[in-house]
């Protein structure tokens, strides 16, 4: 009987120790209550003790949570619809405030954050055109969203880490209209480039033709000049040669005339036998 009693006491002691000891993990935040009243919420990771049945401890996930909002339509400054897909990264900031306002429920926290982000997105997209929200100012919008959402989430004990816009899509009808405008703009730019190219091509061809004509004219001029100088030089040489030996020059010219006149057997020459043309046929000195 004593052994059973001691065993019961030992079991009760172990249970009491188990109820008196608790640990806080690095990934957790803990809050201690005394008869339902919060007495402490600043626990660091480690081993702690509590008074059983008087105190109780609740633990909450201290890791970063994600609010992945459903894609929502917003109107731009041009009264055009865009479909925005965004998400929020958050974690517990002030544990007591978080527990008091949200009951420590992450789903309630997401439900509280969504209207904040939704209102901010509606406000920022309503100030901008489609071109700005799609490409130009997305980073600026996310920066503004993060700052405003962080400021408003403090009242729930929530620390907003980041707000991101994953995608900005256009409804099918708006997409087709935007694509048509983009296509028309690209066609206009392409036509402008082609026109510039044709004009530049015509200018280059005209310039090349002008240079070609100038080069040919200059070459013809230089050739005629050289030919005239050559003819003058040849005439001068011939004149000097003729003046040195007129009889030999006359014979040389006559022989060239004979060679040219009788180059073909079918050639016929009608001339008087006593003409000057045949003077060297009749006499080696060219006398009749």
C-alpha positions as CSV (number, residue, x, y, z in Angstrom):
1,X,0.0,0.0,0.0
2,X,2.8,2.4,0.8
3,X,4.4,1.6,-2.5
4,X,1.2,2.5,-4.4
5,X,0.9,5.6,-2.4
6,X,4.4,6.7,-3.1
7,X,3.9,5.8,-6.8
8,X,0.8,8.0,-6.9
9,X,2.7,10.8,-5.2
10,X,5.5,10.5,-7.7
11,X,3.1,10.6,-10.6
12,X,1.3,13.6,-9.2
13,X,4.7,15.3,-8.7
14,X,5.7,14.6,-12.3
15,X,2.4,15.9,-13.6
16,X,2.8,19.0,-11.4
17,X,6.3,19.6,-12.7
18,X,5.1,19.1,-16.3
19,X,2.4,21.7,-15.7
20,X,4.9,24.1,-14.1
21,X,7.5,24.0,-16.9
22,X,7.2,25.3,-20.4
23,X,9.6,26.2,-23.2
24,X,9.5,28.9,-25.8
25,X,10.9,28.0,-29.3
26,X,12.8,30.4,-31.5
27,X,9.8,30.4,-33.9
28,X,7.2,31.2,-31.2
29,X,6.0,34.0,-29.1
30,X,4.4,33.2,-25.7
31,X,2.0,35.1,-23.5
32,X,1.3,34.1,-19.8
33,X,-2.1,34.6,-18.1
34,X,-2.9,34.7,-14.4
35,X,-6.6,33.8,-14.0
36,X,-7.3,35.1,-17.5
37,X,-5.3,38.3,-17.1
38,X,-2.1,38.9,-19.2
39,X,0.9,39.1,-16.9
40,X,3.8,38.7,-19.3
41,X,4.4,38.6,-23.1
42,X,8.2,39.3,-23.5
43,X,9.6,35.8,-23.4
44,X,12.8,35.0,-25.2
45,X,13.5,31.5,-26.4
46,X,14.2,29.2,-23.5
47,X,12.9,27.2,-20.5
48,X,10.4,28.8,-18.0
49,X,8.3,28.0,-15.0
50,X,4.7,28.9,-14.0
51,X,2.3,28.2,-11.2
52,X,0.0,25.4,-12.2
53,X,-3.8,26.0,-12.3
54,X,-3.2,29.7,-11.7
55,X,-1.1,30.5,-14.7
56,X,-1.5,29.3,-18.3
57,X,0.6,30.0,-21.4
58,X,-0.5,30.4,-25.0
59,X,2.0,30.3,-27.8
60,X,1.8,31.9,-31.3
61,X,3.7,31.5,-34.5
62,X,6.3,34.3,-34.7
63,X,7.4,33.5,-38.2
64,X,6.5,35.7,-41.2
65,X,2.9,35.1,-42.4
66,X,1.5,35.7,-45.9
67,X,-1.7,37.3,-46.9
68,X,-2.1,36.2,-50.6
69,X,-5.0,38.5,-51.6
70,X,-7.3,37.4,-54.4
71,X,-7.0,39.2,-57.7
72,X,-9.2,42.3,-57.6
73,X,-10.3,44.9,-60.2
74,X,-9.4,48.5,-59.8
75,X,-10.1,51.6,-61.8
76,X,-7.3,53.7,-63.2
77,X,-7.2,57.5,-63.7
78,X,-8.5,56.8,-67.3
79,X,-11.5,54.9,-65.8
80,X,-10.1,51.6,-67.2
81,X,-10.2,48.4,-65.2
82,X,-7.0,46.5,-64.2
83,X,-6.8,43.2,-62.4
84,X,-4.2,43.3,-59.6
85,X,-2.8,40.3,-57.8
86,X,-0.9,41.2,-54.6
87,X,0.4,39.8,-51.3
88,X,1.4,41.0,-47.9
89,X,4.2,39.6,-45.7
90,X,3.6,40.2,-42.0
91,X,4.4,38.9,-38.5
92,X,3.4,39.5,-34.9
93,X,4.7,42.9,-33.6
94,X,3.1,43.7,-30.3
95,X,1.9,40.4,-28.9
96,X,-0.5,41.8,-26.3
97,X,-2.2,44.1,-28.9
98,X,-2.3,41.3,-31.4
99,X,-4.0,38.9,-28.9
100,X,-6.4,41.6,-27.7
101,X,-7.5,42.7,-31.2
102,X,-7.2,39.5,-33.2
103,X,-7.5,36.9,-30.5
104,X,-4.2,35.5,-31.7
105,X,-5.9,34.2,-34.9
106,X,-3.9,34.6,-38.1
107,X,-7.0,34.3,-40.3
108,X,-8.6,37.2,-38.5
109,X,-5.4,39.2,-39.0
110,X,-5.5,38.5,-42.7
111,X,-9.1,39.5,-42.8
112,X,-8.2,42.8,-41.1
113,X,-5.2,43.5,-43.4
114,X,-7.0,42.9,-46.6
115,X,-9.3,46.0,-46.5
116,X,-6.3,48.1,-45.6
117,X,-4.4,46.9,-48.7
118,X,-7.5,47.0,-50.8
119,X,-8.2,50.6,-50.0
120,X,-4.6,51.6,-50.6
121,X,-4.5,49.9,-54.0
122,X,-7.8,51.5,-55.1
123,X,-6.4,54.9,-54.1
124,X,-3.0,54.6,-55.8
125,X,-4.3,53.0,-59.0
126,X,-7.0,55.7,-59.2
127,X,-4.3,58.4,-59.5
128,X,-2.4,56.8,-62.4
129,X,-2.9,55.8,-66.0
130,X,-2.7,52.2,-67.3
131,X,0.8,52.9,-68.7
132,X,2.0,54.1,-65.3
133,X,0.6,51.2,-63.3
134,X,1.7,48.5,-65.7
135,X,5.3,49.6,-66.3
136,X,6.3,53.0,-65.0
137,X,5.5,53.4,-61.3
138,X,4.9,49.9,-59.9
139,X,7.9,50.1,-57.6
140,X,6.7,53.5,-56.3
141,X,3.2,52.1,-55.7
142,X,4.5,49.2,-53.7
143,X,6.7,51.5,-51.6
144,X,3.7,53.7,-50.8
145,X,1.5,50.6,-50.0
146,X,4.1,49.1,-47.7
147,X,4.5,52.4,-45.7
148,X,0.7,53.1,-45.4
149,X,-0.2,49.5,-44.6
150,X,2.6,49.3,-42.0
151,X,1.3,52.4,-40.3
152,X,-2.3,51.2,-40.1
153,X,-1.5,47.6,-39.1
154,X,0.3,48.7,-35.9
155,X,-3.1,49.1,-34.1
156,X,-3.6,45.4,-34.5
157,X,-0.2,44.5,-33.1
158,X,0.9,43.4,-36.6
159,X,4.3,44.3,-38.2
160,X,4.0,44.5,-42.0
161,X,7.3,43.3,-43.5
162,X,6.5,44.0,-47.2
163,X,3.7,44.5,-49.7
164,X,4.2,43.3,-53.2
165,X,2.2,43.4,-56.5
166,X,2.7,40.1,-58.3
167,X,0.8,40.9,-61.5
168,X,-1.2,43.7,-63.1
169,X,-3.4,42.4,-65.9
170,X,-5.9,44.0,-68.2
171,X,-9.4,42.6,-68.8
172,X,-9.7,41.0,-72.2
173,X,-11.6,44.0,-73.8
174,X,-9.1,46.5,-72.4
175,X,-6.1,44.3,-73.4
176,X,-7.3,44.2,-77.0
177,X,-7.8,47.9,-77.1
178,X,-4.3,48.5,-75.6
179,X,-2.7,46.1,-78.0
180,X,-4.4,47.7,-80.9
181,X,-3.1,51.1,-79.8
182,X,0.4,49.7,-79.2
183,X,0.3,48.0,-82.7
184,X,-0.8,51.2,-84.3
185,X,2.0,53.1,-82.5
186,X,4.6,50.6,-83.6
187,X,3.3,50.7,-87.2
188,X,3.5,54.5,-87.2
189,X,7.1,54.4,-85.9
190,X,8.0,51.7,-88.4
191,X,6.6,53.8,-91.3
192,X,8.4,56.8,-90.1
193,X,11.7,54.9,-90.0
194,X,11.0,53.5,-93.5
195,X,10.3,56.9,-94.8
196,X,13.5,58.3,-93.3
197,X,15.4,55.3,-94.7
198,X,14.0,55.9,-98.2
199,X,14.8,59.6,-98.0
200,X,18.3,58.9,-96.8
201,X,18.7,56.3,-99.6
202,X,17.7,58.8,-102.3
203,X,20.0,61.4,-100.8
204,X,22.9,58.9,-100.8
205,X,22.2,57.7,-104.4
206,X,21.9,61.3,-105.6
207,X,25.2,62.2,-103.9
208,X,26.8,59.1,-105.4
209,X,25.5,59.9,-108.9
210,X,26.8,63.4,-108.6
211,X,30.3,62.2,-107.5
212,X,30.3,59.6,-110.3
213,X,29.5,62.3,-112.9
214,X,32.1,64.6,-111.5
215,X,34.8,61.9,-111.4
216,X,34.0,60.9,-115.0
217,X,34.1,64.5,-116.2
218,X,37.4,65.1,-114.4
219,X,38.8,61.9,-115.8
220,X,37.7,62.8,-119.3
221,X,39.2,66.2,-118.9
222,X,42.5,64.8,-117.6
223,X,42.5,62.2,-120.4
224,X,41.9,64.8,-123.1
225,X,44.6,67.0,-121.6
226,X,47.1,64.2,-121.6
227,X,46.1,63.1,-125.1
228,X,46.5,66.7,-126.4
229,X,49.9,67.0,-124.7
230,X,50.9,63.6,-126.2
231,X,49.8,64.6,-129.6
232,X,51.7,67.9,-129.3
233,X,54.7,66.0,-128.2
234,X,54.4,63.5,-131.0
235,X,54.0,66.3,-133.5
236,X,57.0,68.0,-132.1
237,X,59.1,64.8,-132.4
238,X,57.8,64.2,-136.0
239,X,58.6,67.8,-136.9
240,X,62.1,67.5,-135.5
241,X,62.7,64.2,-137.3
242,X,61.3,65.6,-140.6
243,X,63.6,68.6,-140.4
244,X,66.6,66.4,-139.9
245,X,66.0,64.2,-143.0
246,X,63.1,65.2,-145.1
247,X,63.7,62.6,-147.8
248,X,63.8,59.7,-145.3
249,X,60.7,61.0,-143.5
250,X,58.8,61.1,-146.9
251,X,59.9,57.6,-147.7
252,X,58.8,56.3,-144.3
253,X,55.4,57.9,-144.7
254,X,55.0,56.5,-148.2
255,X,55.8,53.0,-147.0
256,X,53.2,53.3,-144.2
257,X,50.7,54.4,-146.8
258,X,51.6,51.4,-149.1
259,X,51.2,49.0,-146.1
260,X,47.8,50.4,-145.2
261,X,46.5,50.5,-148.8
262,X,47.5,47.0,-149.8
263,X,46.8,45.2,-146.5
264,X,44.1,43.0,-148.2
265,X,44.1,41.2,-151.6
266,X,40.6,42.3,-152.3
267,X,41.5,46.0,-152.0
268,X,41.2,48.0,-155.3
269,X,43.0,51.3,-155.8
270,X,42.1,53.5,-158.9
271,X,44.9,56.0,-159.5
272,X,47.1,57.2,-162.3
273,X,50.4,55.4,-162.5
274,X,52.3,58.7,-162.7
275,X,50.8,60.1,-159.5
276,X,52.9,61.1,-156.5
277,X,51.6,58.1,-154.6
278,X,53.8,55.8,-156.7
279,X,56.9,58.0,-156.8
280,X,59.0,55.6,-154.8
281,X,57.9,52.7,-157.0
282,X,59.4,54.4,-160.0
283,X,62.6,55.7,-158.3
284,X,64.3,54.9,-155.0
285,X,64.8,58.6,-154.5
286,X,61.2,59.4,-155.2
287,X,61.8,61.2,-158.5
288,X,59.4,60.8,-161.5
